[in-house]
Amino acid sequence: MFRSFRYGERFLMNEMQYEVRKMVDDDVELMNITYDRIEIFTQLELVQAYGEDKLIFALTEGEKSSSVKMNMEQYSNKDKSEMELRFQVIEPYITGQKKKRDLKEYLQNYPVELRPKLTPILSQASFYRWMKLWNQHKDIRVLAPQTEKRGSHQRKTHPDILKIISDVVNNPDIKGESHTDLEFHSRICNRIKEDNLNRPLEAQLKPIHYSTFCRMHKEIKDVYRENCYLHGKVIADLNRNGVSTQVLADRALQVIELDWTPIDLLHITDAETKKTERGCLIYGMDKHTGQPWGYHIAFRSQPNAQDWMQCLLHGILPKTYVKELYPDIKGDWAAFGKPEMIVVDNANVNDCKAIEEVCRVLDIGLHYCPIEGGHHKGTIESAFRNLNLKSIHGTPGTTFSNTTQKSKYDAEGRACITMKELHHLLHITFINLIAHVPRRSGIVMTPHNWWQRSLRESHIVPKIPVSKQYLKLLLSTGSDTRVLTNKGIEIMNQHFYCPNIMILHERLRKEGKSRQVRIRYDVADMREIYVEDPYTQNYIKAIPTANSLERKGIDDRYPVHFQQIAAVCYRNNQTLDEFDRAPVGEAYEAKDRVIEEGRNSIKEAKRKHKAEAKRQQAASAIAQHPVNQMALADSEKHPITNVEDGTASEHNKKGTTSPKVDVSQFDEPKIEPTYKSYEFELDQLLNSEWEVSRKDGNHYAS
């Protein structure tokens, strides 16, 4: 679980393999296995590479095969009891209280009521298996029952049947058409039957069961190809690609005193509204050297176990970010590594089962001071007083230690620093005003130099976890479930994305499983979260989408606290709630008026077009008969209904009946070379009725 730069330790740095040969003072002699040469690095350079994720320790075979869960909440009470009982069985042999020659008698006489519930009969095989797991990992979680690993996890279907299934399901002739599983299964059974005709009797393929095929269909089906045909390549790519007495210490990292107190300072949480808040500082200090070890700011009246673990996370990890984020700070923050013991008081936040479980997992001792025994951890108590006097009480917006000192001082009106400046202020105080300033008591030496001297004289190499991700997952205080979408994971209107979770999203969607996944995140730094893969129980790191934090006015070079994202989300929601929607409604009404005007203009254009068509039709008819040959018709006459016999309509029978007219006896009218213009109304002419009659032996048309 933890590593140090000792002889034989292997790691990968800058894509090259190294092995530690020896360590002399602060220099580490390494064998470059890649190029077969010896190189020398300082311990600080190696720690710097580790902090920048350029150095990765090699995992043992046991660590590779380990399937421990990062969150203790994922273990049931039954599992926790089982691992505790198993550890009690092997503990006497771990501590050397018993010898292996007495193992058989020890197991036979072990009290029945103290035996693990799942292993009522203790065998030597079980004992040695538990001892092997403990020696490999030094982690009590490996003793938890692993019933999910029982049984076979390999598919036993014949490879030829798998090929037939793939050919049928991913048939290139199927281009988006829908087919049922029953149809596919019938085709596969027929293909197997045809294939068996060419096989000997002993090599016959057995038909695959329908339920087995349905499970395999989800894995073999090429959903991306189907989506390309149905929705196009863009949508297909989106779906696929788209957290009692005073404890003494004689060496560094032997004892860390840890306590919390409200910060005597108001800081601004929202620059626009000038809203202020007073946080709690959880602070850890090395007992022997007085070197600041780690801290965390909790934004609540009293911290909880999660805040306590955040301080533990900051203290163990190297502080290699200081030079990059705060270049004005002179000096290094050298304190890091796993302590042997942590001393706390009996506050409610410390008397917590979750803290005890974490310390047991990390193999860190936990010592509680007696009630009202604050003097037993005087180092951290004096450190708080020193912090207030040197920095906090001299900053605008301080609340002082009591109301008498504060008197009528306007702390809220004088507050001028934000969360970013508060962290900067604390780093200046811890490094330049405490770690690199000589102490008055004991040895007159700066805590920084005393720390380095103690490590060197005691031959102590600080222990760091095999990977930062492992420790962050174990101590992450944020744990929740979210629905995985093609946009990634959303927390407080902030989206987190990476290609690997898009692959997981596509697999869950293809197999029709729930896309609700567990996420874990560090509330003190939301620049990365971890998403649990439900298939492997491993966690995938996701980061905020590009420029999303910058658009919120958050500088992603510095740790982003959860409260910062929550404050932006709350302010945006409040702005939307206060927004006047009446102008938007007026805009929609104006839009409707424009649409109605468009409809009316189209109707008017159609009416004009029809009228123009009628005029053109009349002009075309007139063009075939010259105007001078047209005589005006008598409007009193009725039109004939039958041109051949020239008879009048039925209602004109009472009048004079006109004789039949032979039209062929008239000569064809001659066309005059020139024409006279006549003025007449085309609409009247077009709408008039035509008839043939006789008057004084002349023909005319009316």
Secondary structure, 3 states (H helix, E strand, C coil): CEECCCCCCEEEECCEEEEEEEEECCEEEEEECCCCEEEEEEHHHHHHHHHCCCEEECCCHHHHHCCCCCCHHHCCHHHHHHHHHHHHHHHHHHCCCCCHHHHHHHHHCCCHHHCCCCCCCCCHHHHHHHHHHHHHHCCHHHHCCCHHHCCCCCCCCCHHHHHHHHHHHCCCCCCCCCCCHHHHHHHHHHHHHHHHCCCCHHHCCCCCCHHHHHHHHHHHCCHHHHHHHHHCHHHHHHHHCCCCCCCCCCCCCCEEEEEEEECCECEEEECCCCEEECCEEEEEEECCCCCEEEEEEECCCCCCHHHHHHHHHHHHCCCCCHHHHCCCCCCCCCCCCCCCEEEECCCCCCCCHHHHHHHHHCCCEEEECCCCCHHHHHHHHHHHHHHHHHCHHHCCCECCCCHHHHCCCCHHHHCCCEHHHHHHHHHHHHHHHHHCCCCCCCCCCCHHHHHHHHHHHCCCCCCEECCHHHHHHHHCCEEEEEECECCEEEECCEEEECHHHHHHHHHHHHCCCCCEEEEEEECCEEEEEEEECCCCCCEEEEEECCCHHHHCCCCCCCCCCHHHHHHHHHHHHHHHHHCCCHHHHHHHHHHHHHHHHHHHHHHHHHHHHHHHHHHHHHHHHHCCCCHHHCCCCCCCCCCCCCCCCCCCCHHHCCCCCCCCCCHHHCCCCCCCCCCCCCCCCHHHHHHCCCCEEEECCEEEEC
